[in-house]
């Protein structure tokens, strides 16, 4: 096979690939389908904890969820009478790797614990940063604004 035939075969192959990629890029449905096939965006529940976050007798479920981009802490309120669950708030952890720590002899990656003795439970979520240094994040659920407020470990009473 001569050099000019190899050039034209290679040229036509690259042109076909370029036209195909341009067509995929211009068509939203094709682009979305290809992106979802190559990079699936799935939600994976890493941990689940249940408790009374406010100390008022209301039932809450806290989930630690990993998706394609980050790790979220999500709070849901459980209505025992109707059996329904209502989304209340979300916090995005600054790190992308799930962590764990040892609490009373058991390894856990999500913990509800009253650490400031106010009868309300705080959410403790460990993670690892990009250098695999462990980090502990502590959140208090704010019912008024339906948000998770971060608490510095240094601000807690001993």
Secondary structure, DSSP 8 states (H G I E B T S, - for coil): --HHHHHHHHHHHHHHHHHHHHHHHH-HHHHHHHHHHHS----EEEEEEEE-SSSSS-EEEEEEEE-SS-EEEEEEEEETTTTEEEEEEEEE-S-SEE--EEETTEEES-EEE--SSSSS-EEEEEEE-TT--EEEEEEEEETTTTEEEEE-GGGS--
